[in-house]
């Protein structure tokens, strides 16, 4: 066929927007597996190409039956198969591979199909729109919505559908002058019921290009991402809570052991000689006049080193000061920044049983934090006063986030400084401190502001 003949054939088919509308026979209804099949046929240019193929097939069939066109050849008529010929025509003219004068038409149909698919996606959400409408009526005390409420409705729907403003941008911003046909004339002129609203909305959608199908695909992606982020945030919160609980249990257990061992060490005779009379343990050779290198006091030191995290191997010589015990002692000295040659003497032993230093060790050894984030277990509190008892000095502090009044332990080194600052404190210049939620202790006093 000549180029002129092809152009004339294409013109006679009248493949325009009216043709597109006539081909949409299902209007998006029917079984799920066939829904929008008509749009798919137009979107992929199957329908217009098929009609062109049928038109070409009819002209070819007329030609082979016309005298002079091979019609007298009976074998030719028998060899001609319309289905095979049509299939070959569709393959030869597939719009994905053939770019000719029909290409703009195919692109136009694809665009129209995208618009139609978006319309159907929007109108199928009628139930969700009515649910949102009824929810707004309920929030309004059961009173009907008015024209002024409709922009809020679209804003809520836009957020619910994760459209990121795409719907709000395409509908009127002011409905005061929008005419909606009323099914019931009674009542306030400005009041609107859902059936009347949706009838207007359906016509509005059919007459305008509101949302493309791609907008809903992007919205679904955003919804999935938002839900995944929310789920991850919840999982992270649960993980942090478990981590904090584990840290609390670990610290509580070690603190309890520390308290018990400290009490036993204070009443042990041999350790009292070291802390009060200048005796020392040096090396693994027993010195004349020095403490024995076997006994309960050695066992207590070894147990204390173990809860400090030193590698004291479990062996049968748990009450003997041997090479294993000495290695653990040097490990503890090195971690404290003390020369490893130092013996077990008054100064080092007092540091071994220093509660504040042990608490600082626990916070470092059992941290509760997310990778790359600050320790969330720390919080700033307002110190109200000191509360001293027979065991230790506590502070009464106020947590502004929870409104709780807390009692927190305070290192001895901070007591005098805090007392002086409390005397000068005012409502405008309160005393603030950093507290550790797990151990229930004041970590440091914040600088005065």
C-alpha positions in Angstrom: 0.0 0.0 0.0 1.3 3.5 -0.8 2.0 6.1 1.8 -1.0 8.0 0.6 -3.2 5.0 0.9 -2.0 4.3 4.4 -2.7 7.9 5.4 -6.2 7.8 3.9 -6.9 4.5 5.7 -5.7 6.0 9.0 -8.0 9.0 8.5 -11.0 6.9 7.7 -10.7 5.0 11.0 -11.2 8.2 13.0 -9.1 7.1 15.9 -9.5 10.1 18.1 -10.6 10.9 21.7 -14.2 10.0 20.9 -13.1 6.6 19.7 -11.1 6.2 22.9 -14.2 7.0 25.0 -16.4 4.6 23.0 -13.9 1.8 23.5 -14.1 2.1 27.3 -17.0 -0.3 27.7 -16.4 -1.6 31.1 -16.0 1.7 33.0 -13.8 0.0 35.5 -16.5 -2.5 36.7 -16.6 -6.2 36.6 -14.5 -9.0 38.1 -11.2 -8.0 39.5 -9.2 -10.0 36.9 -10.9 -8.1 34.0 -11.1 -4.7 35.7 -9.5 -2.0 33.6 -8.7 -4.4 30.8 -10.3 -2.0 28.3 -7.9 0.7 29.5 -5.0 -1.7 29.2 -5.9 -2.4 25.6 -5.9 1.3 24.8 -2.8 2.1 26.9 -0.7 -0.5 25.1 -2.2 0.5 21.7 -3.6 -3.0 21.2 -7.1 -1.8 20.3 -6.2 0.9 17.7 -3.6 -1.4 16.1 -6.1 -4.3 16.0 -8.7 -2.1 14.3 -6.2 -0.9 11.7 -5.2 -4.5 11.2 -8.8 -5.6 10.7 -9.3 -2.7 8.2 -6.2 -3.7 6.3 -7.2 -7.4 6.4 -10.6 -6.6 4.9 -9.1 -4.6 2.1 -6.5 -7.4 1.4 -9.3 -10.0 1.3 -11.2 -7.9 -1.1 -8.1 -7.5 -3.2 -7.4 -11.2 -3.6 -11.0 -11.9 -4.6 -11.0 -9.1 -7.2 -10.2 -10.0 -10.8 -6.6 -9.2 -11.5 -5.6 -9.4 -7.9 -4.8 -13.1 -7.8 -8.4 -14.1 -7.3 -8.4 -16.7 -10.0 -5.7 -18.7 -8.3 -7.6 -21.3 -6.3 -4.4 -22.4 -4.6 -3.8 -18.9 -3.5 -7.2 -18.6 -1.9 -6.7 -21.9 -0.1 -3.3 -20.8 1.2 -4.6 -17.5 2.5 -5.2 -17.7 6.3 -6.8 -14.5 7.7 -5.6 -15.2 11.3 -2.0 -15.7 10.2 -2.1 -12.6 8.0 -3.6 -10.5 10.9 -1.0 -11.9 13.4 1.8 -11.0 10.9 0.4 -7.5 10.5 0.3 -6.9 14.2 3.9 -8.1 14.6 5.1 -6.0 11.7 3.4 -2.8 13.0 3.9 -3.2 16.7 4.1 0.4 18.1 7.0 -0.5 20.4 9.2 -1.1 17.4 7.6 0.8 14.6 7.8 4.6 14.6 5.7 6.2 11.8 2.8 8.6 11.3 0.7 6.6 13.8 3.2 7.1 16.8 1.6 10.4 18.0 -1.8 8.7 18.0 -0.5 5.9 20.1 1.1 8.3 22.5 -2.1 10.2 22.8 -4.1 7.1 23.6 -1.5 6.0 26.2 -1.9 9.5 27.8 -5.7 9.2 27.8 -5.5 5.7 29.3 -3.3 7.0 32.1 -5.8 9.8 32.9 -8.7 7.3 32.8 -6.9 4.8 35.1 -6.3 7.6 37.6 -10.0 8.6 37.5 -11.0 5.1 38.2 -8.5 4.7 41.0 -9.9 7.9 42.6 -13.6 7.0 42.2 -13.2 3.5 43.5 -12.3 5.1 46.8 -15.8 6.2 47.4 -16.2 4.1 50.5 -13.1 5.5 52.1 -14.3 9.1 51.3 -17.7 8.4 52.9 -15.9 6.9 55.9 -13.8 10.1 56.3 -17.0 12.2 55.8 -18.8 10.4 58.5 -15.8 10.7 60.8 -15.8 14.4 60.3 -19.6 14.6 61.0 -19.0 12.7 64.2 -16.2 15.1 65.2 -18.6 17.9 64.4 -21.1 16.7 67.0 -23.3 14.9 64.5 -24.0 18.1 62.6 -23.9 18.0 58.7 -20.8 19.3 57.0 -20.8 22.6 55.1 -19.0 23.9 52.1 -16.3 25.2 54.4 -15.6 21.7 55.6 -14.9 20.2 52.2 -11.3 21.6 51.8 -10.6 19.9 55.2 -12.0 16.7 53.9 -9.7 16.7 50.9 -6.7 17.6 53.1 -7.5 14.6 55.4 -8.0 12.3 52.4 -4.7 13.5 50.9 -2.9 12.7 54.1 -4.7 9.3 54.5 -3.7 8.3 50.9 -0.2 9.6 51.2 -0.6 11.7 48.1 1.7 14.4 49.4 -0.5 17.3 48.4 -1.3 16.0 44.8 -5.1 15.8 45.5 -5.4 19.1 47.4 -3.6 21.0 44.6 -6.2 19.8 42.0 -9.4 20.5 43.7 -11.0 24.0 44.5 -9.6 25.7 47.5 -12.8 27.5 48.3 -16.2 25.7 47.9 -18.4 28.6 48.9 -19.3 29.2 45.3 -19.3 25.6 44.2 -22.8 24.5 43.1 -23.9 21.1 44.2 -27.2 19.7 43.3 -29.2 18.9 46.4 -31.3 15.8 46.7 -33.1 17.2 49.8 -34.1 20.9 49.8 -34.8 21.0 53.6 -32.2 22.3 56.0 -29.5 24.9 55.8 -28.6 26.0 52.3 -24.8 25.6 53.2 -25.2 22.1 54.6 -24.0 19.2 52.4 -24.7 15.5 52.6 -22.3 12.9 51.2 -24.4 11.6 48.2 -24.8 15.2 46.9 -21.1 15.8 47.4 -20.0 12.6 45.7 -22.3 13.2 42.7 -20.6 16.6 42.2 -17.1 15.0 42.8 -17.8 12.2 40.3 -18.7 14.8 37.6 -15.7 16.9 38.5 -13.3 14.0 38.2 -14.7 12.9 34.8 -14.4 16.4 33.4 -10.9 17.1 34.7 -7.4 15.5 34.8 -7.1 15.2 38.7 -4.7 12.4 39.4 -2.8 10.0 37.2 -2.3 6.4 38.0 1.3 7.1 38.7 0.3 9.4 41.6 -1.3 6.4 43.4 1.7 4.2 42.7 4.0 6.8 44.2 1.6 7.2 47.2 1.7 3.4 47.8 5.5 3.6 47.8 5.4 6.5 50.3 3.0 4.6 52.5 5.1 1.5 52.5 8.2 3.6 53.3 6.4 5.4 56.1 5.1 2.2 57.6 8.5 0.6 57.3 10.1 3.6 59.1 7.4 3.4 61.8 7.9 -0.3 62.2 11.7 0.2 62.4 11.3 3.0 64.9 9.1 0.7 67.1 11.6 -2.1 66.7 14.4 0.2 67.7 12.5 1.4 70.7 11.8 -2.1 71.8 15.4 -3.1 71.2 16.6 -0.1 73.3 14.1 -1.0 76.0 15.5 -4.5 76.1 19.0 -3.3 76.1 18.3 -0.9 78.9 16.6 -3.6 80.9 19.6 -6.0 80.3 22.0 -3.2 81.4 19.9 -2.6 84.5 19.9 -6.2 85.4 23.6 -6.5 84.8 24.4 -3.4 86.8 22.1 -4.3 89.6 23.6 -7.7 89.9 27.2 -6.4 90.0 26.2 -3.5 92.3 24.7 -6.0 94.7 27.9 -8.2 94.6 30.0 -5.0 95.1 28.0 -4.0 98.2 28.3 -7.5 99.7 32.0 -7.8 99.0 32.7 -4.3 100.3 30.9 -5.0 103.6 32.9 -8.3 104.0 36.2 -6.6 103.1 35.6 -3.8 105.8 35.3 -6.4 108.6 38.1 -8.7 107.4 41.1 -8.5 109.7 43.9 -9.0 107.2 42.4 -6.3 104.8 42.0 -4.0 107.8 45.8 -4.3 108.3 46.3 -3.1 104.7 43.9 -0.2 104.9 44.7 1.0 108.4 48.2 -0.2 109.4 50.2 0.1 106.1 50.5 -3.6 105.3 51.0 -4.4 101.6 50.8 -7.4 99.2 53.6 -7.3 96.6 54.5 -10.0 94.2 53.6 -13.6 94.8 56.2 -14.2 97.6 54.9 -13.9 101.2 56.8 -11.1 103.0 57.8 -11.3 106.7 55.3 -9.4 108.7 53.0 -8.9 105.8 49.5 -10.4 105.2 49.4 -14.1 104.3 49.0 -14.9 100.6 46.2 -17.4 101.2 42.9 -17.0 103.0 39.6 -15.2 103.0 41.1 -11.8 102.3 42.7 -13.1 99.1 39.5 -14.6 98.0 37.6 -11.3 98.6 40.2 -9.4 96.5 40.0 -11.9 93.7 36.2 -11.8 93.7 36.3 -8.0 93.7 38.7 -8.0 90.7 36.4 -10.3 88.8 33.3 -8.0 89.1 35.6 -5.2 87.9 35.9 -7.2 84.7 39.4 -8.5 85.3 40.3 -11.9 83.8 40.6 -14.0 87.0 40.5 -17.6 85.8 38.4 -20.0 87.8 40.8 -22.4 89.4 41.1 -24.4 92.6 43.4 -21.7 94.1 40.6 -19.2 94.6 42.0 -18.1 97.9 45.6 -18.0 96.9 47.6 -14.9 95.7 49.3 -16.5 92.7 50.4 -15.5 89.2 46.8 -15.5 88.0 45.7 -13.2 90.8 48.7 -10.9 90.2 47.9 -10.7 86.5 44.3 -9.7 87.3 45.6 -7.1 89.7 47.9 -5.6 87.1 45.0 -5.6 84.6 42.9 -3.6 87.1 45.7 -1.1 87.8 46.3 -0.5 84.1 42.6 0.1 83.4 42.6 2.7 86.2 45.7 4.4 84.8 47.9 3.3 87.7 51.4 1.8 87.3 51.2 -2.0 87.2 54.1 -2.2 89.6 52.0 -0.8 92.4 51.3 -3.3 95.3 48.0 -4.0 97.0 48.3 -1.1 99.6 46.0 1.3 101.4 45.5 3.7 98.4 44.9 1.0 95.7 42.6 -1.1 97.9 40.5 1.9 98.8 40.1 2.6 95.1 39.2 -1.0 94.6 36.2 -0.6 96.9 35.3 3.0 95.9 31.6 2.9 95.0 31.6 6.0 92.8 34.5 4.7 90.7 32.8 1.4 90.4 29.6 3.1 89.2 31.7 5.0 86.6 33.1 1.7 85.4 29.7 0.1 85.1 28.5 3.0 82.9 31.4 2.5 80.6 31.4 -1.3 80.7 27.6 -1.7 80.2 26.5 1.3 78.0 23.0 1.5 76.6 23.1 3.4 73.3 22.3 3.1 69.6 25.1 3.1 67.1 26.0 6.6 66.3 23.6 8.1 68.8 24.1 9.7 72.2 23.3 7.7 75.3 19.6 8.0 75.6 19.6 6.8 79.2 21.1 10.1 80.3 18.7 12.9 81.2 18.9 16.4 82.6 17.1 16.9 86.0 16.6 19.9 88.3 18.2 19.3 91.7 15.9 20.5 94.5 17.7 19.5 97.7 20.1 17.1 99.4 18.8 14.1 101.4 21.4 12.5 103.7 20.9 9.2 105.3 23.2 6.7 107.2 24.3 4.9 104.1 24.8 7.5 101.3 23.9 11.0 100.3 21.0 11.4 97.9 19.6 14.3 95.9 15.9 15.0 95.3 15.5 16.0 91.7 12.7 16.9 89.3 12.3 15.4 85.8 10.6 17.9 83.6 9.8 15.3 80.9 7.9 13.0 83.1 7.0 15.2 86.0 8.5 12.7 88.5 10.3 13.5 91.7 13.4 11.3 91.7 15.9 10.3 94.4 19.4 9.9 93.0 22.7 8.9 94.4 25.5 11.5 94.4 29.2 10.9 94.4 30.9 12.1 97.6 33.2 14.4 95.7 30.2 16.4 94.4 28.4 16.9 97.7 30.1 20.1 98.9 29.9 21.8 95.5 26.3 20.9 95.2 25.5 22.2 98.7 27.1 25.6 97.8 25.2 25.8 94.5 21.9 25.0 96.1 22.4 27.9 98.6 22.7 30.3 95.7 20.1 28.7 93.4 17.0 30.7 92.3 13.9 30.0 90.2 15.6 31.6 87.3 18.9 29.9 87.9 18.2 26.3 89.1 20.8 23.7 89.7 20.8 21.2 86.8 22.5 17.8 86.7 23.0 14.9 84.3 21.5 11.7 85.7 21.8 8.1 84.6 18.4 6.4 84.4 19.8 2.9 84.7 21.9 3.3 87.8 19.8 6.1 89.4 22.9 8.2 90.0 24.0 11.8 89.3 26.7 11.6 86.7 27.8 15.3 86.8 26.5 18.7 87.7 25.8 21.0 84.8 27.6 24.3 84.5 25.8 27.3 86.0 24.0 29.5 83.4 
